[in-house]
C-alpha cells in the first residue's frame, strides 16, 4: 500500500511539472506567434504522435521510409555502449591512478583537459579517424570517463586509512580487499558518477550524431529537421531525447541502487541523488 502511495505521489508530481511547462510553452509560443521559430505544444505533440506511429512525412526521404523505432533503438544502443565502456575504463583508471603516483601525474592533466575541452572539438577531430557509426560511442566514452574517474578516485581516497592497515595486517586477498574495504566506501561516489554521466552521455552522443550525420540516428533526424526547416519535427525529436534520457537514468540508477542495497554497499532507502 505504501508503494502504491509513493507511485501515486510521484505520478502526480510528474503531471504537475508537465502541466506547468506545457502552459509556459503555450504562452511563449503564443507570444512569439511564429510557428517557424517557436511551434505550439499542439503542433509538436501532433508531430511526435506521427513519428511514433511512423506516419510523419519527415520519415520519408528519397523514396525510402525510415523507422522511428529503429532510429531510436540504434541511438539508444550507442549511448548504452558508450556508458558501459566509460564506466569500465573510468573505474580502471581511477584504481590505477590511486595506486601509482606516476600514473596519476601522467594521466590526471589529460583527463582534466578532456573535461575542459568543448565536445565539438573532439567530434570534429574524431571524424577524421573513426567511422560515423562508431563516433558517437567514442565521444560518449571520452566525455564520461573523466567524470567517472574523478568521482571514483574521490571515493578511493575516502577509504579509512585504518581499515587499509587492518586489511594489510590480516593479508586480505585482492577480492576480499575490494569487496570489504573499497566497495562500501566507493559505491556512493560511483552512483553519483553514474547519475552525472548518463545525462552527459546523451548530450555527447546526440551532438556527435548531429555533426557526423550517421544513418539511423536521432542526431541525424534533428540535423535534417533544421536543414529542411521543420521546427515541429526538431522539437519532437528533442522531446524523444529528453524522455529517453529520463527513463534510462531512472531505470539504471534504480537497478544500481537495488544492487548496492543487496550487497550492502548502500543502506536501504538511501537515495542515490543525495550521494
N, C-alpha and C positions, 0 to 999 in steps of 0.2 A: 504493500500500500504506500509505503514511504517512497519507493522507487517511482511509482506512478505519479505521485505528487511532485517529485523532482522533475520528471519529464514534462508534466503539465506546466510547471513554472518556467522551465527552460523554453518550452514551445511558445508560451505567452510572451516572454521577453523577446524572443526572436520575431514574433509577429509585430510587436510594438516597434522594434527597431526598423523592420522592413517598412511599416506604415509611415514612420517618421521620415525616413529618407525618400520614400516614394512621393510623399506630399511635397517635400522640399524640392525634389527633382521636377515635379509637375509645375510648381510655381516658377522655378528658374527657367524652364523651357517656355512657359507662357510669357515670362518677362522678356526673354530674348526674342521669341517669336519667329525664329528662323530654323526650320527643321534641319536644314543642311548643316547648320552649326551645332545645334543642340536639340536632338529629336525628343519627342514626348515619351513618357513611360509606356503609353499605349502602343506607340509605333515600334518601340524596341522590343517589348514583350510579344507583340504580334510576330515580329521577325524571328524572335527566339523560338516561338512555337513552330514556325515554318521550318526553321533549321532542325529542330528536334524531330519533326515528322518528315524531314527531308523533302520538303516541298518548296524550299526557298530557291528563288532564281539565282542567287549567288553561288549555289552548289552546281550549277550548270555552266561549264566553260568549254568552248571549242567542241561542242557536241558530246561532251563527257559529263556524266553525273557523278559527283563526289559524295561520299557518305559522311554525314555529320558524326556518326558514332565511330567510324573508322578513324577519322581525323582526330577526334577527341582521345580515343584509346592510344593511338600512336604517340601523341604529345604526352599523355599521362605516363606511358611506359618510359619515355625519355627522362621525365622528371624522377620517376622511381629509381631507375638505374643510376642516374646522377647522384641521388641522395645516398643510395646504398654504397656506391663506390666511395663517395666522400666521407661517409661515416667510418668505413673501414680504414681508409688512408689517414683521416684526421686522428683517429684513436691511436693508430700505429705510430704516427709521427709524434704525437703527444707523449707516448710512452718512451720512445727513443730519445727525444729531447730532454726528458726528465731524468734519464739515467746517464746521459752523456752531455757534459758541458760543451764539448767541442761541437757536437751536432746542434745543440741549442744556439750556439754562437753563429754557426753557419746558416741554419735554416730560418731562425726567427726573423731576420731582416727581410728575407724573401717573402715569408708569409705575411708580414706586416705591410710590405709593398703591394702585395696582391689585394689586400683589404682596401688600400688607399687608391688603387688604380681604377679608373672608370671601366665598367663592364664592356662598353662598346669598343674600347681599345683592344681588349683581349679577343673579342669576337672578330674584329677586322683582321688581326694578326693570325688567328687560328684558321680563318677562311683560306689562308694561303697554304695550310698544311693538311687540313682534315677534310673528309667528305662532309657534305652538307647534313647528311642524316646523323652523323656521329657528333657533329659540332655542338648541338645543344647539351648532350650528355657531358662532354668535356668541359664546357663552360660552367655547367651546373656544379660539377665536382670541383672545378677550380675556385669558384666563389664560395662554396660551402666549406671546403677543407679548412681554411683559416678560422672559421667560426667554431668548428668542432675542436680544432687544435687548441684554441685559446681557452675554451670552457673546460675541456678535459684536462689540460695542463694545470689550470687553476684547481681543479678537483684533486689531482695527484699531489699538488703542493699542500693541499689542506689536510692530507692524511697525517694523523698524530705521530710525531717522531718517536714517542714512547712505544707505540704499537709496532712501529717498524723495528725497533730494537728488540722487542719481545719476539717478533717473527724471526729475526736473525738468530737470537739466542736459542730458540727452540727448533731452528733449522726447518722452517716451513718450506714445503715444496713450492715451485712456482705457481702451480694451480691453486694450492691452498692459500698461498700469499695473495693471489689475485682475488679469489672468491671471498676470503675472510677479511682481508685488510683493505684492498683498494675498491672493490665494487660498492660496498655500503657508503663510502665517502664520495666516490666519483659519480655514482648514479644520478643524484640530483643535478649535478653540473652537466652531465650527459643529456638528461632530459631537457634542460634549459637550452642546450645547444641544438637539440632536435627541433624545439619549438621555433627558434630563430632561423634555423637552416631551412625548414620547409617553406616558409614564406619567401625567403631569398631564392630558393631553388626554382620556384615558379617564375619569379621575375627574370632570373638569369636565363632560364630555358626559353621562355617566350620571346625575350629580347633577342636571343641568338637565332630563333626561328624567323623573326621579323627581318633581320638583316641578311641571313643566309638564304631564306625562302626555300626550305626543303619541301619536297612533295608531302602531302598529307600531314599538315601541322596547323595548329591553331594560330601560330605566329604568321604563317603564310596567308591564312584567311584574313587576319587583321590587316596585313600589308595590302592585300588585294582590295579590301574594303575601302582603304584610304585611297588607293590608286583609282578606283572606279567611282569614288565619291558616294559611298553608301554608308552614311553615318549610323543608320539603324542597325545594319549588319555589324559594323565595328563595335557599337555599344553592346550588341547581343553577344558577340564572341568574348568581349571583355567580361561580361557577366558570367559567362561559362567558366572563364579562368578563375574568377573570384569564388564562385560556388565550389568548383573542384578543389581549389586550394583549401577552403574551409573544411570540406568533407574529408579530404586526405589528412589534413593536420589533426582534426578531431579524432578520426579513427586510429591514426598512427600513434598519437600520444596516449589515447585510451589503452591501446594494446601494450605499449611500453609501461604505462603506469601499472597495469594489471600484472605484467611480468615482474616489475620491480617489487610489488607487494607480495607476489607468490614466493619469490626468492629472498624476501626480507631485505631488499635493498632500499625500499621506501616504506614508511609506516602506513598502515591502512588509513584511507581517507585523505592522504596528502594530495594536494593539488599541485600538479607539475607546473602550473603557471606561476606559482609562488616561489619556485625554486630558483 
